[in-house]
Structures are given as structure tokens and as C-alpha cells.
Amino acid sequence: MRRRKTVFVDADILVVGGGMGGCGATYESRYWGRDLKIVCVEKANIERSGAVAQGLYAINCYMGMHWNENQPEDHVRYARNDLMGLVREDLGYDIARHVDATVHKFEEWGLPIMRDPATGRYQREGKWQIMIHGESYKPIVAEAARKAASEVYNRIMVTHLLMDDARPNRVAGAVGFNVRTGEFYVFRAKAVIVAAGGASHIFKPRAVGEGMGRTWYAPWSSASAYALPILAGAKMTQMENRIVLTRFKDGYGPVGAYFLHLKTYTQNAYGHDYEAFWRDSIEKMVGDYVNHHPVPTCLRNHALLEEVKAGRGPIRMVTKEAFQDPHKETVGWENFLGMTIGQAVVWASQNIDPKEINPELTTSEPYVMGSHATCSGAWASGPEDYAPADYQWGYNRMMTVEGLFGAGDAIGGSAHKFSSGSFTEGRIAGKAAVRYVNEAGREQPVVSEAEYEELKKAVYKPLENYRIGRNEIVAGTVSPSYLLPLHGLQRLEKIMDEYVGGISAHYTTNEPLLTRGLELLDMLKEDLAHLGAEDLHQLQRAWELHHRVLASECVTQHTLFRTETRWPGYYYRADHPKLDDQDWHCFTLSRYDRHSGQWAMEKAPVYHIID
Ligand SMILES: Cc1cc2nc3c(=O)[nH]c(=O)nc-3n(C[C@H](O)[C@H](O)[C@H](O)COP(=O)(O)OP(=O)(O)OC[C@H]3O[C@@H](n4cnc5c(N)ncnc54)[C@H](O)[C@@H]3O)c2cc1C
């Protein structure tokens, strides 16, 4: 086996992932920890990485407190309603009370925010969204993080966290490899903040084959934010709460600006409003939640899905009226050009001029994330001044592993953070991590050489598998001895799709399906030991697959545990088709034991702090 150089990096605070949460964590850690060594490690390049890489057209979480537009309590009520009652109100409130300050910083750093010419205030797209010229959103945010960090390591994929040799439930750093040079990195740190984004491509996408990169969620979001803490033994929450998006067909172009700003609306193939038609049947499934305003996102998805099943699809967005107004037409196109250029290209290629034709909408495959409209992620300690005792065991945003913090998609229970809220949560985690490091004083975690040497062998094993196995075949890609990352990914997506409630199964599953899905995932996990990687790029794909598989297993365990259908439109437990507030008005928690491979499941109470 080729010898690979090991590079050692010591840090006080290690930030894993330089997206919105990671940049916020890096920036704030420097503010409170002037003399600390703050290191950010990123598998791409923070200049253009993460879900926001391509740009955004709106900041989706802004209160506007100084104009008395909204208060943090209003945002908590909104998120609670959208998530069918289940959110960590302490975490949501904590973000909402600080998010405006974050947005003001973005503007100070050069982000152009549109203003309403009549009021001088930020131009609202909706109650919570403000409109930006956001093509350069990520480079602007990254610049602040770069200036704050002691060092930024780009192009290093973190594969595992390291644990303290003396205290098994304390984090001690992380390992990974440089995807360009192949060097092995050992980061030793007193505190680690995981902000490695959510998970796409765990369910089979609608676009397969050459189009499989065209998903709503960034294809490079590979579940590391979940797999890293899961492997370290951190408790996870609400992992069953996957998200399904209604978006423009084939390009996944966003619909927010269309609904909220352009006031477009949907109708079935025959020109009828269908949402009202399904109201009564939804009420029988979920009770009064359907009468709340705004109607929870999952229930609107549900109405669309039922309408299509009833044979009255396709569902269309009525753009023809709004697009007669040249201003609205410009906004409609710019909305894509600023963040989803692919949708404009799809329309051009399919002869769709939204002024002449009402474009089709469809629902996406499920994704797992904790910062958009769902709550998956790690179970974290809440703010000291606000969280109920059950939600506090240490520092704000610390997971159940000591010294391990998180932000953005990584932290569960607190949906609707979006880009600004994720950055804000990174700041909150950064501040708390600095306090943790300062209070720990000279007491430092110990990294065992045996542990990182063992991990080093495991990390490069796919290259070795390929080198040897390749000799057994003369052509093609199928080998008797190794599994390519792409093949493993397709196998994972098929299992999740068919057994855990993907698009082919109309998002529906049940106990026998989930049980069989877990058996198949187990077999896939066995085969991951035989992954073969042709080069460093494929080695990254191999480790992304490892992370996706572990996160998928967690999603499946949670889906099995929650015996109700809490969010119709996101997924259905056909054997428990109704919402059950009596038994399931609670959070689901899991903990993985990496030694035994077993999962322990439990419930945690939901506290309603705000009336
Ligand atoms: C399609 C889409 C549209 C959105 N639209 C909007 C919008 O209009 N307005 C809005 O406000 N918000 C929007 N959001 C939400 C916003 O993008 C997210 O809330 C935010 O980016 C989450 O921050 P994060 O730090 O958790 O993840 P990210 O910003 O995705 O950052 C994760 C980072 O971790 C890195 N990483 C991953 N794995 C590893 C690893 N193993 N090792 C090292 N680095 C790793 C990634 O490369 C990435 O840089 C949208 C999100 C999506 C997916």
C-alpha cells in the first residue's frame, strides 16, 4: 500500500464544514476567542461551497424587529405550526432573537439587499423573507470567515471524529484526507463544531442516469453533518422528518418568490383549485392542524399528491397572468438567474415561456436537513437563559458528546433557520465553544496514535481494494471483488426509495417494509468494506457513501419508531395512517453504538414555551 503523508494540525476550535453555519461559527469564535486558534476545514472551497454556493435570491429568515415587523415569538409560532407542533422552541427562539443582527452584518459586508422604495425598509418577499441580489452571497460570507480563521483548510474531506483517549464521550478532533493531494490530516482540537450540511441522494432522485446530479438539494450535501456525530455516539432527533419539496418540474426552480411576491397560484390540469377539495379528508387524518394559517407545507404537498393520484395532474403554476406585468416577468426570471440557473435552461429547452404556458410543478424525492422546513439533526443543549431543564446539559448547541457542537443542518428540532439562521446558529455555537474551551483551561483531550493510525488504514482501503480487484477484470466497471461508489449509491437510493417511502412508493411505508429495508441496509453496510476507488475523487465518493448509508439507517430507525403519520405529504406510515397527538406529541431520539452497531430509541418531551 502506498505510504501517505500525515499532516497534524492543532487547534482550540475546529469547525468542520465552511458553509453558512461553519462560516458563522468561525467568525464568532474569533470574536470571543481573540487568542484562540480557530481552524475551519472544508471538503470543497469555502468561497463557493455548501447549499448556498450558487447564490440565493432571498434571505428566508429575517424578523425586522427594528421596524416592528415581527418578533421572535411570532417566528417560533410559525415554525411550530409548519412542523405540526413539534419544534424545539428554545432553539428557534434563540436564533430568531439574533438573526436580524446577522443580516445587518451581511449588508455591512457588501451583500446588496433590495429596499422597498416607498418605506426604505428591506423589500419583503413574504412575511419572513427579504429579497437580495445574492449571486455573491457565499463569497461575501466566506470572506468574513477567512479573515477570522487562523487557518482554513480547503479540499479536505473529514471522514471521522476523534475521541478523547481518557474520556470516551468527549470529542478530541477529526481526521480526513486532502481530495487533491491525498495527504492524511489529523486535527487535534479542544472543541469541534460540525456544520457539514444536510443530505441529498439518500433516496432515489426523480432524475436518474446522466441527469442524476439535477436534484433540488445540492448533490454534494452528503450527510456528513449526521454521520460524523452519529459515529461519535451523539443522540439524534427527528431524523424521520425528511423534507419533500414542491418545485418547478425537472429544474427544481424555487417557488417562494412566485407564490409570495408574484402572487401566482396553482391549479390542476383542468384549471381548478384543488387544495380546498382535499381539506375535509386531511382534517380526518391530522385534525385541526389543517385549519391553521399558513397551512403547513406538508399538508399542501399532500393535497397535490392526492390530486395527481386522482388522475387530475399535472399540477401547474399559473404564471401567465403575473408575467403580463414586465416588472413581475423580470423578477420571475431573475429569481432563477440568481440561484437556480438550471430552471431557466430547462424551460428554454422545453419551449416553456411562462408568459404563454403555465409550467408544471412536481414533488421532489425526500432529503434530510435541519435548517430548511424540517427538523432532522443532532439533539443539542439549549440556551442557558431560555431552555427548559430537560433541554440543558451543558453549553448552548453542544450535542450529547462533550465538546462537540453543531450548527445549521446539523442541529435538529429547529426548522426554518435557512441561510441567515444557520449562520446565526454557527455564531451561537462558536460563542459557546469558546466558553467551553476557556473553562476547560489546560485540561486537553488526548488523541491516541492507535486510533488515528487505524482510521488512516480504513480511509484509504477503497484505493487498495480497487488496485487489487482491478486485475480480475479486463474491461467494464463490474468486478467480483469491489463495489464502486456509484453502484453503492444507486443501491442505497433504491432501498430507501422502495422501503422507506420514496417517490416510487408514493412516499409510503410500513413496519414490514422498514424492517426489510433495515436488513438490506445491513447487507449494504457489509459490502461497504469492499468499496473500490479508482482515484482520490472516487475515494471522496466512497466516504460520502459511508456517511449517506449511516444517515439513512438512522432515518429508517426513526421512521420505524414513530408509529403515526405526523407529516402527510412528507411521508406516510400506511399501518398508522393518522396523526396521533396522544402518543407522539414528542421528539424521537436515537443513539448509535458504533461498537455493537445497535440503535437505542427513546422519546423526549416537547415543551411549549411560547403561547
Ligand atoms: C436548494 C436550496 C435552496 C435554498 N434556498 C434558500 C433561500 O432562498 N434562502 C435562504 O435563506 N436559505 C435557503 N436555503 C437554505 C440554506 O442554504 C441552508 O439553510 C444553509 O446553507 C445551511 O447551512 P449549513 O452550514 O448547515 O450547510 P451548508 O451551507 O450546505 O454547508 C455545509 C458545508 O459543509 C461542507 N462539508 C460537507 N461534508 C463535509 C465533510 N465531510 N468534510 C468537510 N466539509 C464538508 C460542504 O462542502 C459545505 O460547504 C436553501 C437550501 C437549499 C438546499
The ligand as a Tripos MOL2 file, in Angstrom:
@<TRIPOS>MOLECULE
LIG
   53    58     1     0     0
SMALL
NO_CHARGES

@<TRIPOS>ATOM
      1 C1        -31.9050   24.2050   -2.8180 C.3       1 LIG1
      2 C2        -31.8540   25.0840   -1.6280 C.ar      1 LIG1
      3 C3        -32.3920   26.3530   -1.6880 C.ar      1 LIG1
      4 C4        -32.3230   27.1980   -0.5990 C.ar      1 LIG1
      5 N1        -32.8270   28.4510   -0.7240 N.ar      1 LIG1
      6 C5        -32.6930   29.3080    0.3060 C.ar      1 LIG1
      7 C6        -33.1530   30.6510    0.1780 C.ar      1 LIG1
      8 O1        -33.6840   31.0470   -0.8590 O.2       1 LIG1
      9 N2        -32.9470   31.4930    1.2260 N.ar      1 LIG1
     10 C7        -32.3480   31.0950    2.3790 C.ar      1 LIG1
     11 O2        -32.1770   31.9100    3.2880 O.2       1 LIG1
     12 N3        -31.9330   29.8180    2.5360 N.ar      1 LIG1
     13 C8        -32.0810   28.9250    1.5280 C.ar      1 LIG1
     14 N4        -31.6530   27.6300    1.6730 N.ar      1 LIG1
     15 C9        -31.1640   27.1840    2.9790 C.3       1 LIG1
     16 C10       -29.6740   27.3760    3.2090 C.3       1 LIG1
     17 O3        -28.9650   27.1600    2.0480 O.3       1 LIG1
     18 C11       -29.2510   26.4160    4.2980 C.3       1 LIG1
     19 O4        -30.0950   26.6100    5.3910 O.3       1 LIG1
     20 C12       -27.8200   26.6250    4.7670 C.3       1 LIG1
     21 O5        -26.9230   26.6100    3.7000 O.3       1 LIG1
     22 C13       -27.4520   25.5540    5.7880 C.3       1 LIG1
     23 O6        -26.1860   25.8350    6.3020 O.3       1 LIG1
     24 P1        -25.1830   24.6600    6.7150 P.3       1 LIG1
     25 O7        -23.9320   25.2980    7.1510 O.co2     1 LIG1
     26 O8        -25.8650   23.7120    7.6140 O.co2     1 LIG1
     27 O9        -24.9360   23.8360    5.3520 O.3       1 LIG1
     28 P2        -24.1650   24.3060    4.0470 P.3       1 LIG1
     29 O10       -24.2770   25.7620    3.8500 O.co2     1 LIG1
     30 O11       -24.6370   23.4080    2.9620 O.co2     1 LIG1
     31 O12       -22.6410   23.9990    4.3740 O.3       1 LIG1
     32 C14       -22.1260   22.7150    4.6090 C.3       1 LIG1
     33 C15       -20.6450   22.7270    4.2690 C.3       1 LIG1
     34 O13       -20.0070   21.5500    4.7520 O.3       1 LIG1
     35 C16       -19.1080   21.0730    3.7620 C.3       1 LIG1
     36 N5        -18.9180   19.6460    4.0030 N.ar      1 LIG1
     37 C17       -19.8340   18.6770    3.8560 C.ar      1 LIG1
     38 N6        -19.3240   17.4890    4.2280 N.ar      1 LIG1
     39 C18       -18.0580   17.7220    4.6230 C.ar      1 LIG1
     40 C19       -17.0250   16.8830    5.1060 C.ar      1 LIG1
     41 N7        -17.2160   15.5850    5.2870 N.pl3     1 LIG1
     42 N8        -15.8280   17.4250    5.4010 N.ar      1 LIG1
     43 C20       -15.6210   18.7700    5.2230 C.ar      1 LIG1
     44 N9        -16.5810   19.6100    4.7660 N.ar      1 LIG1
     45 C21       -17.7830   19.0880    4.4800 C.ar      1 LIG1
     46 C22       -19.8120   21.4060    2.4650 C.3       1 LIG1
     47 O14       -18.9530   21.3810    1.3770 O.3       1 LIG1
     48 C23       -20.3930   22.7720    2.7740 C.3       1 LIG1
     49 O15       -19.5000   23.8080    2.4930 O.3       1 LIG1
     50 C24       -31.7210   26.7560    0.5970 C.ar      1 LIG1
     51 C25       -31.2010   25.4570    0.6780 C.ar      1 LIG1
     52 C26       -31.2720   24.6210   -0.4200 C.ar      1 LIG1
     53 C27       -30.7100   23.2310   -0.3030 C.3       1 LIG1
@<TRIPOS>BOND
     1     1     2 1
     2     2     3 ar
     3     2    52 ar
     4     3     4 ar
     5     4     5 ar
     6     4    50 ar
     7     5     6 ar
     8     6     7 ar
     9     6    13 1
    10     7     8 2
    11     7     9 ar
    12     9    10 ar
    13    10    11 2
    14    10    12 ar
    15    12    13 ar
    16    13    14 ar
    17    14    15 1
    18    14    50 ar
    19    15    16 1
    20    16    17 1
    21    16    18 1
    22    18    19 1
    23    18    20 1
    24    20    21 1
    25    20    22 1
    26    22    23 1
    27    23    24 1
    28    24    25 2
    29    24    26 1
    30    24    27 1
    31    27    28 1
    32    28    29 2
    33    28    30 1
    34    28    31 1
    35    31    32 1
    36    32    33 1
    37    33    34 1
    38    33    48 1
    39    34    35 1
    40    35    36 1
    41    35    46 1
    42    36    37 ar
    43    36    45 ar
    44    37    38 ar
    45    38    39 ar
    46    39    40 ar
    47    39    45 ar
    48    40    41 1
    49    40    42 ar
    50    42    43 ar
    51    43    44 ar
    52    44    45 ar
    53    46    47 1
    54    46    48 1
    55    48    49 1
    56    50    51 ar
    57    51    52 ar
    58    52    53 1
@<TRIPOS>SUBSTRUCTURE
     1 LIG1         1 GROUP 0 **** ****
